[in-house]
Structures are given as C-alpha cells and as structure tokens.
C-alpha cells in the first residue's frame, strides 16, 4: 500500500456508502410501487364446468380490488376429444370492488361435433394485458 492509497480510501468508502443508500432507496420505492399495483389487479378465484342443455357452461368467480374496474375480458381455451378451441366472453365494465360471477356458454353443437370437453384454461385480461390464468380438468 502506498502513501497515495491512504488519501483515496476514505473517498472511495464514502462514495460506496452513498451508492448503497441510493440503491436501497430506489429498491424500496420500486417494491412499494409494485406491491400497490399487484394488490389492485383482479383475479380469478374459482371456475366450474356445468352440463346445461346438452352443452357446457363455464362459471367463473373473480374478485376486483379497485373501486371501479373496466375492460375485463375472459378467454377460455378448451380441449375437446377431437379439437381445440377458444371462446371469449364480452368486455365487462363498471364493476365495483368485490366478488363477481360470469359465465361462458359452449353450445351442444360443439359437444356433438368434437366430443366431450377434457380440459380448459381460463385467462383474464384487463385493458388487453393478461393478468391471471386458471387451469381446470
């Protein structure tokens, strides 16, 4: 260690401490921001397949956490004995905070033509972005 190293060492230590403090503040801010936005997204709480009038109805229970929620769309990817299809529900708007139900009907023509519904996957979109999925068999 030379004499010049002794002069710069305290300076480097101070700069390092400032860098650590600034990084900690940025990480804390990002965590609080992300935590708040995650807590407000709607989510699928449950789904059920029911036989009705020869076809199927997919009942979906979901929860919204914003005071008012707009632009929710549900998409159901279905796998039948002889094919795979996707069904989309209409856009839901003006939903208050709380628990809600919706359903997507699949006609008996699909069952007659392509066989029984083996498994399905539900996707929830808000404002065009995928925010939640649920698999069912």
Backbone bond lengths (Angstrom), bond angles and torsions (degrees), N, CA, C in turn:
res aa  C-N    CA-C-N  psi(-1)  N-CA   C-N-CA  omega(-1)  CA-C   N-CA-C  phi
1 X - - - 1.430 - - 1.523 108.81 -
2 X 1.285 116.49 129.42 1.462 120.19 -179.07 1.517 110.82 -95.59
3 X 1.306 114.49 174.19 1.455 119.47 -178.35 1.538 111.63 -67.61
4 X 1.326 117.70 -32.18 1.462 122.14 179.91 1.526 112.78 -69.15
5 X 1.370 116.90 -28.86 1.463 120.44 178.53 1.517 111.76 -64.31
6 X 1.298 117.68 -32.92 1.460 122.09 -179.07 1.517 112.39 -66.34
7 X 1.312 117.69 -28.45 1.466 121.16 -179.76 1.524 110.74 -75.07
8 X 1.332 116.58 -40.21 1.464 120.51 -174.50 1.529 113.66 -84.77
9 X 1.299 119.27 -19.78 1.464 121.83 -176.61 1.536 112.64 -60.80
10 X 1.324 120.66 -47.74 1.470 119.37 177.58 1.531 112.10 -63.15
11 X 1.310 117.47 -35.15 1.454 121.27 178.34 1.529 110.73 -64.48
12 X 1.313 116.39 -44.16 1.464 121.00 178.41 1.527 110.81 -64.64
13 X 1.315 117.40 -40.69 1.461 120.70 179.01 1.528 111.11 -64.13
14 X 1.323 118.50 -40.53 1.463 121.35 178.51 1.522 110.93 -65.51
15 X 1.313 117.13 -42.19 1.462 120.99 179.35 1.536 110.55 -64.88
16 X 1.330 115.89 -39.10 1.459 120.01 178.71 1.531 110.78 -64.68
17 X 1.325 117.26 -42.38 1.464 121.27 178.31 1.525 110.61 -62.28
18 X 1.335 117.65 -42.30 1.466 121.06 177.56 1.526 110.81 -62.08
19 X 1.321 116.26 -41.28 1.461 121.11 179.23 1.535 111.32 -63.61
20 X 1.314 117.18 -42.98 1.472 121.70 179.25 1.532 110.22 -64.52
21 X 1.317 117.49 -43.33 1.475 120.80 179.79 1.526 110.15 -64.57
22 X 1.319 117.93 -44.76 1.465 121.58 179.96 1.530 110.56 -63.82
23 X 1.317 118.28 -42.44 1.473 121.05 177.93 1.522 110.78 -63.48
24 X 1.321 117.71 -39.18 1.472 121.06 178.57 1.522 111.29 -64.23
25 X 1.321 116.98 -41.47 1.473 120.58 178.62 1.529 110.37 -64.41
26 X 1.323 117.46 -43.99 1.463 121.10 179.98 1.517 110.92 -64.06
27 X 1.315 117.93 -43.87 1.468 121.47 179.30 1.526 110.60 -63.87
28 X 1.315 117.86 -42.18 1.475 120.86 178.59 1.520 110.61 -63.21
29 X 1.326 117.62 -42.98 1.462 121.24 178.91 1.526 110.58 -62.47
30 X 1.330 117.81 -46.95 1.464 121.07 179.83 1.524 111.77 -63.15
31 X 1.319 117.50 -38.87 1.461 120.64 178.56 1.524 110.76 -64.27
32 X 1.320 117.61 -45.42 1.464 120.37 179.54 1.517 111.52 -65.16
33 X 1.310 118.21 -39.25 1.458 121.88 178.30 1.528 110.90 -66.01
34 X 1.324 117.47 -47.11 1.461 121.45 -179.50 1.515 110.69 -66.80
35 X 1.315 117.97 -39.27 1.465 121.10 -179.60 1.528 110.69 -62.63
36 X 1.319 117.45 -41.07 1.458 121.04 178.82 1.514 112.32 -66.78
37 X 1.320 118.10 -38.94 1.461 119.93 -178.87 1.520 111.21 -74.29
38 X 1.316 118.68 -32.78 1.460 120.85 178.08 1.513 110.37 -69.00
39 X 1.306 117.79 -38.36 1.458 121.18 -176.75 1.517 112.05 -66.81
40 X 1.327 118.81 -21.09 1.453 120.71 -175.44 1.526 113.49 -96.14
41 X 1.314 119.68 -1.15 1.453 119.60 -178.27 1.521 110.67 -79.26
42 X 1.336 116.84 143.51 1.464 119.89 174.12 1.530 109.92 -66.42
43 X 1.321 116.15 157.46 1.462 119.22 179.14 1.526 110.32 -146.39
44 X 1.321 114.84 150.46 1.464 121.86 176.81 1.522 107.53 -81.30
45 X 1.309 117.26 126.19 1.460 121.58 -178.75 1.525 112.38 -100.41
46 X 1.318 118.00 -25.86 1.451 120.07 179.55 1.517 111.20 -172.72
47 X 1.325 116.13 158.72 1.464 121.81 178.51 1.521 108.57 -147.41
48 X 1.327 114.51 150.24 1.457 119.85 -177.38 1.529 109.36 -147.43
49 X 1.318 116.36 139.13 1.463 122.36 176.37 1.531 108.08 -99.24
50 X 1.339 116.38 127.52 1.470 121.78 -179.72 1.524 108.26 -124.73
51 X 1.338 116.59 137.73 1.464 121.77 172.72 1.519 107.90 -82.05
52 X 1.337 116.57 124.84 1.455 119.89 179.95 1.526 108.95 -145.42
53 X 1.315 116.54 125.92 1.471 122.97 176.94 1.534 111.61 55.11
54 X 1.311 117.84 38.19 1.454 122.24 178.65 1.515 114.21 84.24
55 X 1.318 118.19 -17.05 1.457 122.18 179.82 1.519 110.92 -108.55
56 X 1.304 115.86 -154.67 1.458 121.47 -179.21 1.531 109.95 -127.51
57 X 1.295 115.02 152.93 1.459 122.42 169.91 1.521 106.44 -129.77
58 X 1.326 116.12 127.05 1.457 121.47 175.77 1.531 106.69 -97.67
59 X 1.331 116.75 111.46 1.465 122.24 177.88 1.520 108.37 -91.27
60 X 1.322 116.49 131.51 1.459 121.72 -176.33 1.523 108.99 -124.78
61 X 1.323 116.59 124.90 1.463 122.64 172.26 1.523 107.54 -102.45
62 X 1.325 116.19 131.98 1.458 119.53 -179.66 1.521 109.50 -143.87
63 X 1.333 114.91 163.78 1.452 121.37 -177.80 1.520 109.92 -126.45
64 X 1.323 116.03 136.21 1.464 121.57 172.81 1.521 108.34 -111.40
65 X 1.330 116.44 144.66 1.466 120.61 -176.10 1.525 113.35 -116.02
66 X 1.341 117.20 -14.67 1.465 119.93 175.41 1.522 108.80 -75.45
67 X 1.332 116.73 159.44 1.463 119.92 177.46 1.536 109.56 -59.83
68 X 1.335 116.79 -43.71 1.462 122.78 174.41 1.515 107.55 -135.03
69 X 1.322 117.34 137.80 1.465 122.32 -178.65 1.524 109.35 -124.99
70 X 1.323 116.83 134.07 1.462 123.35 178.68 1.524 109.96 -125.48
71 X 1.336 114.58 165.34 1.467 123.46 171.40 1.524 113.91 61.32
72 X 1.330 118.41 45.80 1.465 121.50 173.28 1.521 109.35 -95.42
73 X 1.310 116.76 133.86 1.462 122.79 177.23 1.522 108.12 -133.82
74 X 1.330 116.20 134.80 1.462 121.93 176.10 1.526 108.58 -107.82
75 X 1.321 115.13 137.31 1.465 121.53 176.95 1.523 107.33 -127.29
76 X 1.345 116.31 131.64 1.462 121.76 179.98 1.519 108.70 -115.27
77 X 1.337 116.16 118.80 1.465 122.77 175.42 1.526 106.87 -94.24
78 X 1.341 116.38 117.25 1.468 121.34 -175.23 1.523 110.93 -112.28
79 X 1.330 114.57 140.59 1.457 120.76 173.97 1.527 107.82 -115.96
80 X 1.335 115.27 112.27 1.458 122.33 177.30 1.527 109.12 -94.89
81 X 1.333 116.71 176.77 1.462 120.56 178.00 1.528 111.50 -58.08
82 X 1.340 116.22 -38.22 1.462 120.38 -173.90 1.531 113.00 -126.05
83 X 1.303 118.20 38.15 1.467 119.16 176.32 1.519 113.02 162.40
84 X 1.328 114.44 163.78 1.462 121.86 177.40 1.524 108.74 -122.43
85 X 1.326 115.99 134.99 1.454 121.64 -178.01 1.519 110.43 -140.61
86 X 1.347 115.00 159.49 1.454 121.45 177.57 1.524 108.74 -123.55
87 X 1.337 116.14 133.11 1.455 123.08 177.61 1.522 107.97 -119.47
88 X 1.328 116.08 139.47 1.457 120.81 -176.81 1.516 109.55 -122.67
89 X 1.336 116.19 135.18 1.454 121.35 175.28 1.520 109.97 -84.05
90 X 1.317 116.98 168.40 1.461 120.54 179.08 1.524 110.05 -76.15
91 X 1.318 115.73 164.04 1.460 121.24 179.59 1.525 110.05 -71.43
92 X 1.323 116.29 134.74 1.461 122.16 179.76 1.523 109.21 -106.55
93 X 1.329 116.50 132.42 1.459 122.28 -177.91 1.527 110.26 -133.61
94 X 1.318 115.88 165.28 1.468 123.87 176.00 1.520 112.84 57.28
95 X 1.330 116.37 43.77 1.463 120.97 177.95 1.518 109.88 -93.63
96 X 1.322 116.57 127.45 1.458 120.64 176.10 1.520 109.64 -76.94
97 X 1.322 115.93 164.29 1.464 121.63 177.62 1.523 109.14 -59.92
98 X 1.336 116.82 136.60 1.459 120.98 175.88 1.517 112.80 140.59
99 X 1.340 114.26 -163.92 1.460 122.25 -178.50 1.524 109.12 -94.05
100 X 1.353 115.36 141.49 1.458 121.05 -178.20 1.524 109.25 -139.81
101 X 1.326 115.13 164.03 1.467 121.89 176.34 1.516 108.81 -130.03
102 X 1.306 115.18 146.55 1.457 121.41 171.74 1.522 107.58 -145.86
103 X 1.311 116.41 168.23 1.467 119.38 179.23 1.517 109.99 -144.82
104 X 1.328 114.52 151.79 1.460 122.11 174.66 1.518 106.63 -125.98
105 X 1.331 115.52 121.36 1.467 121.46 -177.07 1.525 110.30 -93.10
106 X 1.327 115.24 140.88 1.461 123.00 176.29 1.521 106.11 -122.18
107 X 1.310 116.57 119.59 1.467 121.18 -170.53 1.536 112.43 -68.27
108 X 1.326 114.22 161.81 1.462 120.10 179.27 1.526 111.87 -68.63
109 X 1.328 117.91 -19.74 1.467 121.45 176.75 1.527 110.05 -61.71
110 X 1.327 116.83 -40.02 1.464 120.55 178.26 1.528 110.48 -63.32
111 X 1.317 116.34 -41.56 1.464 120.27 179.59 1.523 110.80 -65.76
112 X 1.325 117.55 -43.11 1.468 120.94 179.81 1.526 111.48 -65.28
113 X 1.301 116.94 -41.32 1.462 120.87 -175.10 1.532 113.18 -80.63
114 X 1.338 118.00 -38.55 1.462 120.59 -171.42 1.528 114.45 -116.49
115 X 1.334 117.93 2.16 1.462 120.42 176.62 1.519 112.42 90.19
116 X 1.308 114.78 -168.40 1.465 121.30 -176.05 1.528 111.58 -73.67
117 X 1.303 114.54 153.32 1.462 121.91 175.84 1.525 108.11 -79.79
118 X 1.328 116.98 114.66 1.471 122.12 -176.33 1.526 112.29 -85.52
119 X 1.316 116.53 -49.98 1.460 120.43 -179.78 1.517 108.38 -152.87
120 X 1.324 115.03 160.90 1.458 120.17 179.77 1.516 110.11 -149.53
121 X 1.311 114.42 156.48 1.467 122.10 179.73 1.525 107.39 -130.79
122 X 1.323 116.58 130.29 1.462 121.67 -179.17 1.523 108.32 -105.77
123 X 1.324 115.60 133.93 1.457 121.96 176.54 1.525 108.44 -119.38
124 X 1.317 116.50 139.62 1.458 122.80 177.80 1.523 108.28 -113.94
125 X 1.333 116.34 124.86 1.455 122.80 179.19 1.528 109.24 -114.22
126 X 1.314 116.11 140.00 1.463 121.36 173.07 1.515 107.53 -127.85
127 X 1.324 115.83 119.84 1.463 120.27 -178.91 1.518 112.39 61.22
128 X 1.318 118.10 29.91 1.456 122.43 178.89 1.510 115.28 87.19
129 X 1.331 118.84 -3.96 1.467 122.15 -179.13 1.521 110.05 -105.96
130 X 1.317 116.99 134.98 1.464 122.03 177.19 1.520 108.98 -70.50
131 X 1.362 116.13 124.52 1.463 118.62 -177.83 1.523 113.73 -121.65
132 X 1.355 117.80 -16.46 1.463 118.59 179.58 1.525 109.45 -158.47
133 X 1.332 116.49 149.60 1.463 122.12 175.41 1.528 109.20 -135.69
134 X 1.323 114.64 158.33 1.477 120.40 177.86 1.527 106.35 -148.53
135 X 1.331 117.61 126.19 1.452 122.99 176.37 1.519 109.94 -97.33
136 X 1.321 116.68 145.53 1.462 121.08 177.65 1.531 108.52 -145.38
137 X 1.325 114.79 152.71 1.471 120.35 -178.08 1.504 110.19 -126.35
